[in-house]
Amino acid sequence: MRSRVGRPKVENPKSNRFSIRLDKETEEKLMVYCIKHNISKGEAIRRGIHLLLSQKK
């Protein structure tokens, strides 16, 4: 039997890509947040989206 090569499949693949533009101040705040919480910029943005969607109107 051959062993599989490559990365294992994930349950919820992140296949959609977005490009955004940030001003310098916002980008610096995002970087500080990511370093403090040891997460990627993508993960921080995903958490922000979920936070916005969970707020009551």
C-alpha positions in Angstrom: 0.0 0.0 0.0 1.3 3.4 -0.9 1.4 6.2 1.6 -0.4 9.4 0.6 1.7 12.4 -0.3 0.9 16.0 0.4 -1.2 17.9 3.0 -4.2 16.1 4.5 -7.6 17.2 3.4 -9.4 19.7 5.7 -13.0 19.7 6.7 -13.7 23.2 5.6 -11.2 24.3 2.9 -10.5 28.0 2.5 -10.7 28.2 -1.3 -12.2 31.7 -1.7 -9.6 34.5 -2.0 -10.2 38.2 -1.3 -8.0 41.3 -1.8 -8.6 44.3 0.3 -7.0 47.7 0.7 -6.2 49.1 4.2 -4.8 52.4 5.3 -1.5 52.3 7.1 -3.1 52.8 10.6 -5.6 49.9 10.2 -2.9 47.6 8.8 -0.6 48.4 11.8 -3.5 47.7 14.2 -4.2 44.4 12.4 -0.5 43.4 12.6 -0.3 44.2 16.3 -3.5 42.2 17.0 -2.1 39.2 15.0 1.2 39.2 16.8 -0.5 39.6 20.2 -2.9 36.7 19.5 -0.4 34.6 17.4 -2.8 34.3 14.5 -2.6 35.1 10.8 -4.2 38.2 9.2 -6.7 35.9 7.4 -7.7 34.3 10.7 -8.1 37.7 12.3 -10.3 38.9 9.4 -12.4 35.7 9.6 -13.0 36.3 13.3 -14.0 39.9 12.7 -16.5 38.8 10.1 -18.0 36.3 12.4 -18.1 38.9 15.2 -20.0 41.3 13.0 -22.5 38.6 11.9 -23.1 37.5 15.5 -24.1 41.0 16.7 -27.7 41.8 17.2 -29.2 44.6 15.1 
